[in-house]
Amino acid sequence: MALQPSLSPFILSGTRDSPHTLEFFYCFVCVHSARSANTLNTIIKPLLESKYGGKVKVVFRPQVQPWWPSSSISHEASLAVAKVAPNAWYNYAIALFANRTSFTDVP
């Protein structure tokens, strides 16, 4: 799927021209997304960068889950950071996952 240029901070590894693409759809509030993003950050991304160089592009796709009211707010904040400080976006996303329990809604 094409990624518009303004969303280039969501390319976590590889380049726009990499021949292969892995896309990960994450919600900043979801516990399963947080676990998967941690695995992506600590295992998958470093492995792809070391073993496949620029052949695989990893794309982070923010996915709002509407049953979590704070999901839309955290994603809007993420998009604002991506627009204002694209180089800081990924660190911001990781911080959102690390602190998700402080803004996760109570069942």
DABEL-V291965 format. One record per pair of residues at least 24 apart in sequence whose ideal C-beta (glycine too) atoms are under 8 Angstrom apart, sorted by the first residue. I is the first residue (numbers start at 0). J is the second residue. If there is no record, write none. Layout:
<<I:J> <I:J>>
//
This chain:
<<2:58> <5:81> <5:82> <6:81> <7:85> <8:81> <8:85> <8:86> <8:88> <8:89> <9:58> <9:59> <9:60> <9:61> <9:81> <9:88> <10:56> <10:57> <10:58> <10:59> <11:39> <11:44> <11:57> <11:58> <11:59> <11:89> <12:44> <12:47> <12:48> <12:55> <12:56> <12:57> <13:47> <13:53> <13:54> <13:55> <13:56> <13:57> <14:53> <14:56> <15:56> <16:53> <17:53> <17:54> <17:55> <17:56> <18:54> <19:54> <19:55> <19:56> <20:55> <20:56> <20:57> <20:58> <21:47> <21:55> <21:56> <21:57> <21:58> <22:57> <22:58> <22:60> <23:57> <23:58> <23:59> <23:60> <24:60> <24:61> <24:62> <25:59> <25:60> <25:61> <25:62> <26:61> <26:62> <26:63> <26:64> <26:67> <26:70> <26:74> <27:61> <27:70> <27:73> <27:74> <27:77> <27:92> <27:95> <27:96> <27:99> <28:64> <28:67> <28:69> <28:70> <28:73> <28:99> <28:102> <28:103> <28:104> <29:64> <29:67> <29:70> <30:99> <32:62> <32:96> <33:96> <33:99> <36:92> <36:93> <36:96> <37:96> <40:93> <59:89> <59:92> <67:103> <67:104> <68:104> <69:102> <69:103> <69:104> <72:102> <73:102>>
//
